[in-house]
Each structure stands twice: as C-alpha cells, then as structure tokens.
C-alpha cells in the first residue's frame, strides 16, 4: 500500500479454493495507528472475495499486540494456538 508515493504497508493474500490466507501483514513503524494496516487487510479480503474466497484466516505471533488489536477489530478470533519446532542436528 502506498501513501504519498511511499510504501506504508504490505502483505500477501493466498487463495486456496474458498479460502484466502493472509500472510506477512506489515505496516511501517512510522505509519502505524493511521489505518493503513486495516485498509490493506480489507483490500486483500475484497480481492479474495472477488476471486471466490468465502472464508479467511491468518496467523499472528501471540505477543504482537498491535496486530491482535487490528485483527480483533476486524472480527478475527483465536481458533487455536500454533508453534514451530526445530530439531537440533
């Protein structure tokens, strides 16, 4: 997303059948609290809907308070926690 010829937010929407997954939603730290992240997500969701998506999902790091606030505002709720595992070699 651009504002005054500057990139202020970016993210990725991936279609899979009737789903759209939202990934790597990021707003420039200097541009937060101005609605850019919300508009980006809403545009990605509209793009998904226009292309057949009926359900959306996303993942967010559990302690990312700004993102959690945004997603709650948009109606998302936690369905289950997730974690990554690594194996020492």
C-alpha distance (Angstrom), angle and dihedral (degrees) to the residues before:
residue distance angle dihedral
X1 . . .
X2 3.78 . .
X3 3.78 129.5 .
X4 3.78 120.3 -178.5
X5 3.83 90.3 -12.1
X6 3.82 92.2 -54.8
X7 3.79 127.1 110.9
X8 3.81 105.3 -117.3
X9 3.81 102.8 165.2
X10 3.76 139.7 9.2
X11 3.77 139.8 179.5
X12 3.76 144.9 152.0
X13 3.79 131.1 -112.4
X14 3.81 117.3 -164.0
X15 3.79 121.6 -166.2
X16 3.80 120.1 -144.8
X17 3.81 113.5 169.9
X18 3.81 106.3 -61.4
X19 3.81 92.8 -12.5
X20 3.77 133.2 89.7
X21 3.78 117.1 -163.9
X22 3.79 118.0 -156.8
X23 3.79 115.7 -146.2
X24 3.79 138.7 177.8
X25 3.80 96.9 3.7
X26 3.80 104.6 -177.9
X27 3.80 134.2 170.9
X28 3.79 121.4 -164.8
X29 3.80 106.5 -102.8
X30 3.83 90.2 -125.7
X31 3.81 90.6 56.3
X32 3.77 103.2 47.0
X33 3.81 123.7 124.9
X34 3.81 91.1 33.4
X35 3.81 99.1 98.1
X36 3.80 97.9 -104.8
X37 3.81 94.7 121.5
X38 3.78 91.6 48.7
X39 3.80 92.5 49.3
X40 3.79 91.1 47.6
X41 3.80 92.1 52.7
X42 3.80 92.1 45.7
X43 3.81 91.3 50.7
X44 3.81 91.5 48.7
X45 3.80 90.2 49.6
X46 3.81 91.3 49.7
X47 3.79 90.4 49.1
X48 3.79 88.6 50.7
X49 3.80 92.4 49.0
X50 3.81 90.9 47.9
X51 3.80 87.3 54.5
X52 3.80 98.2 47.6
X53 3.79 105.4 -84.4
X54 3.79 116.9 141.6
X55 3.81 99.9 168.2
X56 3.78 130.2 45.4
X57 3.77 133.1 -163.9
X58 3.78 138.8 175.3
X59 3.77 142.0 178.7
X60 3.77 124.8 -131.8
X61 3.79 133.7 -179.6
X62 3.80 107.6 -101.3
X63 3.82 95.7 -123.6
X64 3.82 97.2 45.3
X65 3.80 94.8 112.7
X66 3.84 97.5 177.6
X67 3.80 91.4 52.2
X68 3.80 93.0 44.0
X69 3.80 89.6 52.9
X70 3.78 92.5 49.9
X71 3.79 93.9 47.4
X72 3.82 92.5 46.9
X73 3.81 88.8 51.4
X74 3.80 88.3 53.9
X75 3.80 91.8 51.0
X76 3.80 101.5 -100.7
X77 3.77 119.8 141.6
X78 3.78 133.8 -176.3
X79 3.78 113.4 -90.7
X80 3.79 97.2 175.4
X81 3.80 138.4 -19.5
X82 3.79 120.8 -111.5
X83 3.77 135.9 -164.5
X84 3.78 140.5 -177.3
X85 3.77 125.3 -121.4
X86 3.76 128.6 -156.3
X87 3.76 130.4 -165.4
X88 3.77 121.3 -138.4
X89 3.78 110.5 -130.4
